[in-house]
Amino acid sequence: MSLVRFSVSLDKRVLDEFDRLIKKKGYPTRSKAITDLIREKLVSEEIKVEDKDVVGVITLVYDHHKRELVNRLVDIQHDFNELIIASQHVHLDHDNCFEVILVKGNLRRISELANRLKATKGVKHGSLHVEAVCGHIL
């Protein structure tokens, strides 16, 4: 890795706010914080290509009392089994469950899986978060 120095001009108020933020987040230097911001943006642009391979997590909160819901969720996961690395089921309270599904593969297929799971009747909330597998910028 070769380092390159460059300068940036910022409004003082923006820089003061940035310094407060990076101190709060525990960054040792501005350079590390700026590198992470740039890398985050580059990765988010890289994974927008639907043919890219990504890793990710699908989270679901649902009412386990809904008739046949758990079976429907399991059936959907089996339809996409090549993408699923692992899953974890947690009982939040008497009525609600939380499921975390780790996935790896084609972004388009992972998005299909997440959408089908989230759209299943009885699922209260769901989300998908993905990261680049190993982009050239990492």
N, C-alpha and C positions, 0 to 999 in steps of 0.2 A: 504494500500500500504506500503510495506516495502522497504526501500532504502538499496542498497548495494554499497559499495565503491570498486572501482577497479582502477588499474593504467594502463596507456597506454603509450608506448614509441613512439614518433614521431620525425621525422626530424624537426629541428628548423624552417626551411623555411616553411614547411607544416603547422606547428603550427602558425607561424606568419600570413600566408595567411588565415588560419581558423579564427584566432582572428579578422583580418580585416573584414572578411565576416560576422561573427556573430555580430560585432559592427554595421556594415552597415545595417544588418537586424533587429537590435534592441533587440537581445537576452540579457537577464540580466546576464546569466552565460554560461560557456562552457557546464555545465551539461545539461541545458535545450536544448541547440543546439544539443548536441550529442544524447540526448533522442529523439528529433524530427527526426534526421537523421535515427536512428535505427528503430524507429516506422514506418517511411515512407517506409523503405525497407521491413520490416516485413509485412506491409499491402499490398505492391505491390506484394509480393510473395503469400500472402493469397488469393488475388483476381484472381490470374492466374488460379485457379481451376474453370472450366466453370460451375460447378453445384452450385457455391456459389451465394448467394443473395448479390446484391450490390445496391448502390444508385449512380446516375450519372447524367451527363448533356450531351446532344447532341446539338452541335451548327451547324447551317447551314447558309451560305451566298449564296443567289441565286438571279437570275434576274427574277423579277416578271412579266416581259413582255413575258417570254417563254410561249407559248400556253399550257394551261391546267396544267402547272407545279404545281400551288398551289393546284388544285384539286387532282393531283396525290400524292402530299405530305400528304394531309389530308387523302386520302384513305389508304395510307400506315400506318399512325398513327392509324387509326381506326382498322386496322388489328392487331395491337399490343396494343389495348387500355388498357389491364390489366396492362401494364407496365408504362403507362404515368400518372404522378402525375399532371403536369401542363405544359403549354407552353406559351411563350411570343413571339409576332411578333413585330418587330421594322422596321420602314422604314428608311434606311440609307441615301438614296438620291432618285432621280427620278427613277433610274433603279434597285437599289439593296435593298434587304431585309435581315434582320438578324433574325433568329429564334432560340430560346433557348427552349429545351424540357427537363424537369426534369423527370427522370425515376427511378424506383425501381423494382427490381425483379431479375430473373435468368440472370447471366452474358451472357450465350450463346444466350438467346432470345434478350437481350438488344443489343448485338453485331449484331445480325441479323437485328434488326430494324435500327440501325445506318448505317449498310452497305447498306441496301436498300434505305434509305433516301439519303445517300451520292452519291450513284450510279445513282440517278435519273437525267435524262438529264435536264440541266439547273441549277443544283446545282454547284456553282463555288468552294465551299470549305465546308468541314464538318469535325467535330471531335467528339470524344467520350472520356469523362473523367469519370472514376468510382472510387469509394471509397468503402471500406468494410462497411457493414451495422453496425455490432457491433462485431467485432472480439474479441477474447479472450485477445489480446494484448493491446487493447485500454484501 
